[in-house]
Amino acid sequence: MKTPKHVGNVTIVLRKGVGSKPTQILLGLKPPKNKADDKRNRKRVGADKWVPPGGGTESGDKSQKHAAQRELLEETGLNFSLSSFKKVGMLRGYNGSVEQPLWLVHIYLVTTASQALGPTAGPGLVKLQWFGVSRLPFNKMLTGDRDWIPRVIKGEKLTIKIVFSEDESDVTAKTIRTVRSFNGR
């Protein structure tokens, strides 16, 4: 199998509820598509949607987990130890009839009990917000994320295949499977 065009990661950050406070998830709002994107014929997946923090793997990253740690710090200012990142998913994204995945996204989970976390939106995000896990903004999330994020929150480990329309505006097919572990973990 050829290497996908884009390899990256997302990190689900859960803040465990204390007392009457519910468990929360951290999501970032992506900026809307703009005229510069149109001029460069740039597709911006997740434009104007709430998404988990994440991004692409860079040449200096020692591993996918290191990339997830770096991206979380860049996009939120939150710095967790590498051992805090637990792999919980692998998403392969396809465009239309293309048989080779265009995206390979490693999904990590970080759980914290700290109520003092005040993240700051970094590059690529308009703002960050904690949402109660029972109050996710489904109407402003990517179609595929609506299906797998609640399952990860419940503790499932998943492999996900999402097929987008040719213009990447809609999900045309998806398959989500539960797995026991990734690489024996």
C-alpha positions in Angstrom: 0.0 0.0 0.0 1.3 3.4 -0.9 1.8 6.1 1.7 -1.3 8.3 2.0 -0.9 11.9 0.8 -1.5 13.3 4.4 -0.4 11.6 7.6 -1.5 13.2 10.8 -3.1 12.9 14.2 -5.9 14.2 16.4 -6.0 14.1 20.2 -9.2 13.8 22.2 -8.6 15.6 25.5 -11.1 14.6 28.2 -11.3 16.5 31.4 -12.9 14.2 34.0 -15.8 15.6 35.9 -15.4 16.4 39.6 -18.3 16.7 42.0 -21.3 18.0 40.0 -19.1 19.0 37.0 -19.6 16.7 34.0 -16.8 15.1 32.0 -15.8 17.5 29.1 -14.0 17.3 25.8 -11.9 20.0 24.3 -12.7 21.0 20.7 -11.4 23.7 18.5 -13.3 25.8 15.9 -11.6 25.8 12.5 -11.8 29.1 10.5 -14.2 29.3 7.6 -13.0 28.9 4.1 -11.9 32.2 2.6 -11.2 33.7 -0.8 -7.5 32.9 -0.7 -8.4 29.2 -0.3 -10.5 29.5 -3.5 -7.8 31.3 -5.4 -5.3 28.5 -4.6 -7.9 25.8 -5.1 -7.2 24.8 -1.5 -9.6 22.4 0.2 -9.9 23.0 3.9 -11.4 20.0 5.6 -13.3 21.0 8.7 -13.7 24.7 7.8 -16.1 26.4 10.3 -16.5 23.1 12.3 -15.7 22.0 15.8 -12.8 19.5 15.7 -10.4 17.8 18.1 -6.9 19.4 18.1 -4.5 17.8 15.6 -2.5 18.2 12.5 0.1 16.8 10.2 3.3 14.9 11.0 6.5 16.8 10.4 9.9 15.5 9.4 11.4 16.3 12.9 8.7 14.2 14.7 10.2 11.1 16.3 6.9 9.2 16.1 3.2 9.8 15.6 2.8 10.1 19.4 5.5 12.9 19.4 3.6 14.6 16.5 0.3 14.4 18.5 2.1 15.9 21.6 3.6 18.7 19.5 0.3 19.5 17.7 -1.6 19.6 20.9 0.9 22.0 22.4 0.9 24.2 19.3 -2.9 24.4 18.9 -3.9 24.6 22.6 -0.9 25.4 24.8 -1.5 22.2 26.7 1.6 20.2 27.5 1.1 16.6 28.5 3.8 13.9 29.0 4.2 11.5 26.1 3.0 8.6 28.3 -0.4 10.4 28.7 -1.2 9.8 25.0 -3.1 6.6 24.5 -3.7 5.4 21.0 -7.4 4.8 20.5 -8.0 4.9 16.8 -6.8 4.9 13.2 -8.8 6.8 10.5 -8.3 6.3 6.8 -9.9 8.9 4.6 -10.7 8.4 0.9 -11.8 10.8 -1.8 -14.5 9.6 -4.1 -13.6 6.6 -6.1 -9.9 6.7 -5.2 -8.8 3.3 -3.8 -5.7 4.6 -2.0 -6.4 6.5 1.3 -5.6 10.2 1.0 -5.4 10.7 4.8 -4.1 8.5 7.6 -5.0 9.9 11.0 -3.7 8.5 14.3 -6.2 9.2 17.1 -5.0 9.6 20.7 -6.7 10.1 24.0 -5.4 12.2 26.9 -7.4 12.2 30.1 -6.9 14.8 32.8 -8.6 15.6 36.1 -7.3 19.2 36.2 -10.0 21.8 36.2 -7.4 24.5 35.9 -6.7 23.9 32.2 -7.3 27.1 30.3 -6.2 26.4 26.7 -5.4 29.1 24.2 -6.3 28.7 20.5 -3.1 28.5 18.4 -2.6 28.6 14.6 -5.4 27.0 12.6 -8.1 27.4 15.2 -10.4 30.4 15.8 -11.2 29.4 19.4 -11.1 26.4 21.8 -14.0 25.3 24.1 -14.7 22.6 26.6 -18.0 20.8 25.9 -19.9 18.4 28.2 -19.6 15.0 26.6 -23.4 14.8 26.6 -23.7 18.2 24.9 -21.4 17.9 21.9 -22.1 20.4 19.1 -23.1 17.7 16.5 -24.7 20.2 14.1 -21.3 22.0 13.8 -19.0 18.9 13.6 -17.7 16.9 10.7 -20.1 14.2 9.7 -17.6 11.4 10.4 -16.5 12.9 13.8 -20.1 12.7 15.0 -20.0 9.0 14.7 -16.6 8.0 16.2 -15.9 10.6 18.8 -18.7 9.5 21.2 -17.5 5.9 20.9 -13.9 6.9 21.8 -15.3 8.8 24.8 -17.0 5.6 25.9 -13.7 3.8 25.8 -13.8 2.0 22.5 -10.7 1.6 20.3 -11.6 2.0 16.6 -10.5 1.6 13.0 -12.4 4.1 10.8 -12.8 4.3 7.0 -14.5 7.4 5.7 -15.1 8.1 2.0 -15.8 11.7 1.0 -17.5 12.9 -2.1 -15.1 14.1 -4.9 -15.4 17.8 -3.6 -14.9 16.6 0.0 -18.2 18.3 1.0 -20.0 15.2 2.2 -19.3 11.7 3.6 -20.6 9.1 1.1 -19.6 6.0 3.1 -18.1 5.1 6.4 -17.1 1.9 8.3 -16.3 1.9 12.0 -14.9 -1.2 13.7 -13.9 -1.9 17.3 -10.5 -3.3 17.8 -8.8 -4.7 20.9 -5.6 -2.8 20.7 -3.0 -1.1 18.5 0.4 -2.8 18.2 -0.2 -5.0 21.2 -1.1 -2.0 23.5 
